Amino acid sequence: MPDFPSQPPVPPAHQPGREDGDGTTTVERVPQKTEPPRLYKVLLLNDDFTPMEFVVMVLQEYFRHDLDTATQIMLKIHHDGRGVCGVFTKDVAATKVELVLAAARRAGHPLQCIMEAA
């Protein structure tokens, strides 16, 4: 086994605290500030070729919407040119976009699915 020079232990970061009279130190816990993850909307875009039934199926299968909700979202996509399927964290949104695009390609439809910051 090779001999490596011994390195001194790294001292812990200085934490605010106070000395007690008995030689011990009381450390105060400083709360960490964390932010919730950024959210992204997953949207389907209207086209003139993808059947409405396929869009409803995608909304039910990949976004877990019931038939009525999926139909309402599909109609919004049809009339407004785009519709929100759901709001997710970045990784989940990106995965759903890829799953929808792959399903559309397998079925031979030009359906477009994108994500944008919520």
C-alpha positions as CSV (number, residue, x, y, z in Angstrom):
1,M,0.0,0.0,0.0
2,P,1.5,3.4,-1.0
3,D,2.3,5.9,1.6
4,F,0.3,9.1,1.1
5,P,1.1,12.2,3.1
6,S,-1.4,12.7,5.9
7,Q,-3.5,15.7,5.6
8,P,-4.9,17.5,8.6
9,P,-8.6,17.2,9.1
10,V,-10.7,20.0,7.7
11,P,-12.1,22.1,10.5
12,P,-15.9,22.4,10.6
13,A,-17.3,25.7,9.3
14,H,-17.6,28.3,12.0
15,Q,-21.1,28.3,13.4
16,P,-22.6,31.0,15.5
17,G,-22.8,30.0,19.1
18,R,-22.0,31.0,22.6
19,E,-19.6,29.7,25.2
20,D,-21.1,28.3,28.3
21,G,-19.4,28.6,31.6
22,D,-18.5,24.9,31.7
23,G,-16.4,24.9,28.6
24,T,-19.1,23.7,26.1
25,T,-20.4,25.6,23.2
26,T,-24.0,25.9,22.4
27,V,-24.6,26.1,18.6
28,E,-27.7,27.9,17.2
29,R,-29.3,26.3,14.2
30,V,-29.6,28.7,11.3
31,P,-32.6,27.7,9.2
32,Q,-31.8,27.1,5.5
33,K,-33.8,29.0,2.9
34,T,-34.9,26.7,0.1
35,E,-37.1,27.6,-2.8
36,P,-39.7,25.2,-4.3
37,P,-38.7,23.9,-7.7
38,R,-39.7,26.0,-10.7
39,L,-42.8,24.8,-12.5
40,Y,-43.5,24.3,-16.2
41,K,-46.7,24.1,-18.2
42,V,-47.0,21.3,-20.8
43,L,-48.9,22.4,-23.8
44,L,-50.4,20.7,-26.8
45,L,-50.5,22.7,-30.1
46,N,-53.3,22.5,-32.6
47,D,-52.8,21.1,-36.1
48,D,-55.1,20.3,-38.9
49,F,-54.2,16.6,-39.1
50,T,-54.2,15.0,-35.6
51,P,-57.6,13.5,-34.8
52,M,-59.4,14.9,-31.8
53,E,-59.9,11.4,-30.5
54,F,-56.1,10.9,-30.4
55,V,-55.6,14.2,-28.5
56,V,-58.3,13.1,-25.9
57,M,-56.5,9.7,-25.6
58,V,-53.2,11.5,-25.0
59,L,-54.7,13.7,-22.3
60,Q,-56.2,10.7,-20.6
61,E,-53.2,8.4,-20.8
62,Y,-50.3,10.7,-20.2
63,F,-51.9,13.4,-18.1
64,R,-54.5,11.3,-16.2
65,H,-57.5,13.6,-17.1
66,D,-61.0,12.1,-17.1
67,L,-63.0,12.0,-20.3
68,D,-64.9,15.3,-19.7
69,T,-61.8,17.2,-18.7
70,A,-59.7,15.8,-21.6
71,T,-62.5,16.7,-24.0
72,Q,-62.6,20.3,-22.7
73,I,-58.8,20.7,-23.0
74,M,-59.0,19.2,-26.5
75,L,-61.6,21.8,-27.5
76,K,-59.5,24.6,-26.1
77,I,-56.6,23.4,-28.1
78,H,-58.8,23.2,-31.2
79,H,-60.3,26.7,-30.8
80,D,-57.3,28.6,-29.2
81,G,-54.4,26.9,-31.0
82,R,-52.9,25.5,-27.7
83,G,-54.0,24.2,-24.4
84,V,-52.4,23.4,-21.0
85,C,-52.3,19.7,-20.2
86,G,-50.7,20.1,-16.8
87,V,-48.1,21.9,-14.7
88,F,-45.1,20.0,-13.5
89,T,-41.5,20.3,-12.3
90,K,-38.9,20.6,-15.1
91,D,-37.9,16.9,-15.3
92,V,-41.4,15.6,-15.2
93,A,-42.6,18.1,-17.8
94,A,-39.7,17.3,-20.1
95,T,-40.5,13.5,-19.8
96,K,-44.2,14.0,-20.5
97,V,-43.3,16.1,-23.6
98,E,-41.0,13.3,-24.9
99,L,-43.6,10.6,-24.2
100,V,-46.4,12.5,-26.0
101,L,-44.1,13.2,-29.0
102,A,-43.1,9.6,-29.3
103,A,-46.7,8.4,-29.1
104,A,-47.7,10.9,-31.8
105,R,-44.9,9.7,-34.1
106,R,-45.7,6.1,-33.5
107,A,-49.3,6.8,-34.5
108,G,-48.2,8.8,-37.5
109,H,-49.6,12.2,-36.2
110,P,-47.8,15.6,-36.4
111,L,-49.0,16.5,-32.9
112,Q,-46.7,19.0,-31.2
113,C,-46.2,19.1,-27.4
114,I,-44.0,21.8,-25.7
115,M,-43.2,23.1,-22.3
116,E,-42.8,26.6,-21.0
117,A,-42.2,28.2,-17.7
118,A,-45.4,28.5,-15.6
